[in-house]
Amino acid sequence: MTHLCVREWGKVPVGTAGGFTVREAEALTAAARSHPLGGEDGSRILADHRHHLRARQMVGVLAAPGCSLEILPKIDPDMPDEDTPTVRARLVNLIDLALGLEIGDGGAAAMAHGADTLLGVLIRLFAERLLAETRRGLPRQYGACEDDLPALRGRLDVTRQFTHLAVRSDRLACRYDVLSHDIALMQVMAATVVSLGKRTRLPATRRLLDELRFVLADVTLRPSSALPWDKVRIDRTSRRWERLLRLARLLMGRDWQATGYRAGAQEGTALLFPMERLFEDAVAALLRRALAASDLEVVAQGGLRHCLGAWSQDEPCRGEVFQTRPDILLKRAGKIVAVIDTKWKRLSADPLDRKHGVSQADIYQMMAYARLYECDRLMLLYPAMPGTGSREVRRFGVHGGTEALLIGRIDMAARYPLEASLRALSEALSNRLPSIA
């Protein structure tokens, strides 16, 4: 099994020592083409340049028969690579924030136990958490049961009793409720355990999964295509299983940007995330935490107003086509007070660059948002290089108007000051802006 790791936009050699063989490269590009996020030719994930494969702006794990490729995030293609465990830990933290898995320090603990890929970290984390929960007891629910018994239990099924059992005086058709842990939630967990047992490469993780298979031996094992996801109910008694269910959805390909691998396309497992979307969702989750005690509401992927419609000389246009979807809206009492757009790219560090490396297309987009959403507070938010801190970089005004466009950056590696930094940026954006030098 050949496993290699590369950063976004990085190259992996093909046909040379330290790289993939031609057959493995072909299998990986075929896997990329078959993945829902790969586009028609798979080039949104991998680009085949014959003598090397180039990763795109997609992170996670792509697998094919006998090989796998892990793609880790990188803000600036020109910067030297950081050590892999550190970058992988940051990626686990982003996934945790974006999907609300509440992993905490669990990802670091999983890596300490030898999980050497993103998929390995998440599988180890799932196995440890599920084993801990099963030791506290399995959730149970009452379910309807029908059986032919020698003595009455529950209620008599009159129709069956006087048809199928008309000549069986020693049997009664009974309908009754039984308390069992063979429920939809546990069937999902059991199927996930079996599926992950086929994917993991680490003996220690496999031992945990084998122990879980023994614990869940009495749960009906259903195929992945027939799992009762729509019947799973999280209530007051099973609330502690909610995070595990989210993690199971992720690992079984039932959630977040179609991360699962298409059945029958290739052997292996794909767990892929568009890095721009992952960054956006992580920022939105942090903003909700930071502004929970304020009067500001955070709305991700909202707005949905259309830009254009039928023109009339006598009345304002009503938008009907070209729908917009701003990354993040800040609302106060139902009114939009600010629009934030996240960009997974590095700002220019050149002090002579008056534009700070901001794309002209991004500026046009923000000016359109200001017009369409009648909002005069705008922000473009970029990732900061690790260790450089979060801050406002520049403030622009729009010619002929009172709109303010803030350029900000956020250091996702500075885990604990993040919420305070975002709160300060958001409050500066949504309130009356003081003049700055």
N, C-alpha and C positions, 0 to 999 in steps of 0.2 A: 504494500500500500504506500503510494507516494503522496506525501502531504507537504505542501509548500505554503508559505505565507508571503503576502505582498501588500503594499499600501495602495490607496486610491491612486489611479493614474500610473501605477508602477508597472514594470515589465517583468515577465517571467520567461526565461530562455526555453526554447524548444529544440530538442535534438542534441543538446550538449550536456556535459556533466553538470550536476546541480540543478537541472531543470526537468521538464516533463519530456517523455518520449513523444514522437509524432502521434502515435495511437492514443496516448493519454490526452494530448492537446485536442485531438479531434473529438474525443469523448466529452471533454469539458465544454467545448464550443457547441456540441450537440445538446448538452444539458442546458447551456445558456439559451439556446434557441427555443427549447421546449418550455422554459420557465415563463410564467405569466408576466414577469417584469422585464424579460429580455428583449421585447420587441420582435419584429418579424425575423431578423437575422441574428438575434442574441447580442447585438453590439451595445445594448444598454448595460450589459453586464461585463462582457469580454469582447475585445477586438482581436481578431486573428491576423497577425502580420507575418505569417509563415514561420519565421525564425524566432518569434517571440509572441506571447500573449500579453495584451495590455489591459489592465483592469480599468473599469470606468468608475463613475461616482455611485457605486453600489457597494455596501459593506455586508459582511457576514461570511457564510460558508457555502461553497458550491461543490458538489460531489458527483462523481461518475464512477463506473466500474474500475476499481483498482487505484483511484487517485482522488484527491480533493484539494481545493484551493481556498484558503482563508484570506479575505480582503479586509484590511483594517483601515480606519479613517486617517486622513492626512490633510491638514488645512492647506499647506503650501507645498506643491510638488518640488520646489527648489530647495526646501529646507532638508537637512539631514534627518534620517530616521531616528526616532526615539526607540528605547528598548521595547520589545514586543509585549511583555507582560504588563507594562504600564499603560500602553495604548489599548490593549485588550480590556484592562480594568476600566478605563474611561468609556469604552464602547459598551460594556456591560452596564455601567452607570447610566448612560444615555438611554439604552433600551429599557432599563428599570423606570426611568422618569417618563418616557414616552408611553409605555404600556401600563404603568401603574402596578408593577409587579411587587413593589415594596421589598426588593431584594436586600437593601441595606448593605451590610458587609458580607453577605453570603457569597457574592461573587469572588471576593478576595479569598475567603475561606476555601471555596471550591478549587481555586488555582493553587492554593497552598497544598491541597491534597493531590496535586499532579494533573489537574485538568488543563491540557495544553492547547486547546482550541476554544473558540467561542461556543461551539456546540457542546464540547466537553464540559465547559463551565456550567452551562444551563442544564445539561442532563444531570450532572452531579448535584447541582442545587435542588433540582426537582426530586431526585431520589432521597436526599437527606431530609428535605422538608416533608415529603410524603411519609417516610418512615417515622419521623417524629410525630406526625399527626395520627398515624395508625396506632401508635403506642398509647395515645390518649383515648383511643376508642373510635370505632367506625360509626358514621352516622347511619341511622336506621329510620325507616318510614313504614307506615302501614300500607300494604298493597292487597288488592283483591285476589282471592284464590278460589279455585273450584276443584273439588275432588269428590270421589265416590267413597264414602266411609261407612264402617259398620255401625257407627253411632252418630247421631245428629250433632253437627258443629256449626254454629252460626245460623244461617237461614236455609230452608229447603228450597231447592230449584224444582219447582212443581212441574214445569214443562219437561225437563229432562227425566225427572223421576217417573212420570207416567208415559214416557215414550221409550227412551233407551234402556231404562232400568225397570220397565214394567214387569219383567219376568225375573228380576233379581230382588227378592225380598230381603236378602242379607245385606243390601247396599242402599245407602241414602245419598242422593245428589245434594251436596252441601256447598254453600257459598259463604265464605267467611274472610275476615281480614287477618293478615299475619304480619307481625313486625319483623322486618328483614333488612339486612344491609345490602342485599342484592338490588340496588336501586340505580337509577340512571347515572348519578354522580360517580358512584363507585365503579360502574361499568366503564365509564370514560377513563377513570384512573387505572383500572386493570389493563385496558387496551393500550394506554400510553406506556405503562411499564413494559409490556411485551414488545411494543414497537421500539422503545429506546434500548431495550436489551440487544436488539439486532444492530443498533447504530454505534454503541459506545465501543471505544478501543481500549479503555482502561480496565484492568482486572478488578481494581478496588471498587469502581462504580458498578461493574457487572455483578459483583457480590451483593451490593446493596439492592440492585434490581432483582436478583434471584431471591433474596430474603422477602422482598415485597411481593413477588409472585406467590410465595408460600403463604404469606399473610392474607392475600386476596384470592386464595384458591377457590373459595366458595362463591365468588362473584362470577356471574355469567360473562364469558369472554366473547365479545362480538367483534366482527371485522371492522376495520377503520371506516369503511364506507357506510356501515350501518349503525354507527354509534348514535345514541339518543341525545344529541346535544340540545335539541329543542325541549326535551323533557326534564333537563336538569333544573332544579329549583334550589336557590340559595335563600334560606330563611334564617330566622333568629338562632336556630339550633345548629345550623351548618355554616354560619358566617365565617368561621375560621378556615374554611376550605375555599374561600373565594379566590385568594391569591394563587393557590395551587391550580384552580380551574383555569385561570388566565394563563398560567405557565403551560398547562397541558394544551390549551388552544394554540398557543404559539408553537409548541414543539410538534403538534400534530397537523399544523398547517391550516388551522381554522380561523385565523385572526390576522389582522394588520398587514395589509398590502399583499395578500395572497403569498405568504412566505413559504407555504408548503410546496413540496416537489410534486409535479404532475404524475399521477400514478401511471405506470406502464411506459413512461418515456425513457428513463434510464434507471439503473440501480443507483442508490445513494440518497443523500439527503441534502436539500438546499434550505438555507435559512438566510434570506437576503432582505436588506432594507435599503431603500433610497436614502442616501445620507442627508440630503436636503430636508426630506420629510421627517427623518428621525430628529434632526436638530430643531426643526420647527416645533414638533410635538413636545420635545423635552423643554424648550423655552416656555411654551404655553403652560405646561404642568408646573414649572417653577414660578411663573407669574401668578398662577392661581394660589399657590401657597403664600407667595410674598404679599399678595393683595387681599388675602382672606379677611383681614380685619378692617379693610378700608371700604369706601362706598363705590369702588370700581368693580365692574364685572368683566371677566376675561372671556371672550368668545373666539374660539379657534375655527378657521375655515367657515366663517359666517358671512353676513352681508348679502351675497348672492344677487346683487343688483345687476341689471343689464345695461350695457353702454348705449346701444343704439336702438332706434325704432323708426316708425313712419314719421316723415317730416311734415309739418304743417306750419304755414306762415302765421296762423292766427292763434295757436295755442302751444304750450310747451310739449316737447316730445315725451312720450312714454316708452322707456326702454323695453325691448322685447327680445333682442338677440345680443350675442357676445356677453355672456354672463361673467361676472367677476367674482373672485373668491379670495379676499385678503387673508393673509396668514393669521393675523390676530387683530381683533377689535377691542378697544377699551370703551366700556359704556358706563355712564353715570345716570341713574334714574331712567334707563332705557334709551338715552341719547348717546350717539357715538361721539366720543370726545377725542379719540386718537386712533390711528391706524399704524400697525407695526408689521413690517415685512422682514422675514429672516432670510439671510443669504449665507450659504455654506461656502464661503470663499474668503481669502485673506485680504484685508485692507493693505494698501501700499504703505510701506515704512519710509518712503522717500519724503523728506521734509519739504522738498521743492514741488511735490505733486499737489497742486491745489485741489484736485478732485479726489485725492486719497485712494485712487484706484477704483472708485465707484463707477459701475457701468452706466452709460448714458441711457440705455434701455430701462434700467431700474429707476432712474430719475423720472423718465416719462411715465412709467407705471405709477409711481407715487403721486405725481401731479394729477393723473387721471383719477386716482382714488380720492384725492382732495376735492375734486370737482363733483364726482359722482356721489360721494357720501357726505358732502357738505361739511367737511372736517378740515380744520386748519392746523392740526397737530399731527405730524407724521414722523416715523422713525424707520430707518434701515438698520438692522441689527446684525452684526457680523461676529464670527468667533474670533477670540483673541488667541495669540500664541500662548501656550501654557506658561504660567508664571508671570505674565505681563499685566494681569489684573483687568477688571471690568470698569469701563468709564465711557463718558461721552467724548467723542473724538472731534466732532465739528458740528456747528449749527449753521444751516443755510436758511435764507429767506427766498421766497419765490417772487420774481420780478412782477411789480405792479400789484402785489397782494400782501396780505398779512400772514400767509401760511408759514409755518416754521417746520423745516425738515432737519431732524437730528440724525447724525451718524453715530451709532454707538457700537461698542464691542463688548463681548462677554467671555470671560475666561472660565470655560466649563471644567477646567482642571481644579479651580479653586472651589472645592465642593461646598464648604460651609458658609463663606461670605456671599454665595451666589444670590440668595433670596434678598438679602439686604441691598445688594448692588442693583438688582432688578427693580426693587421697590423704589429706590432713589431715582432711577432712570424713568420709571413709569410716572411717578408723582411729578417729576420735573416736566414730563411731556404733557400730562393731562391738566396741570394747573397753569396759571399765568406764568410765563417764562421770564425770569429776570434777565437783564442784559449781561453779556459776558464779554470779557476783553478779547 
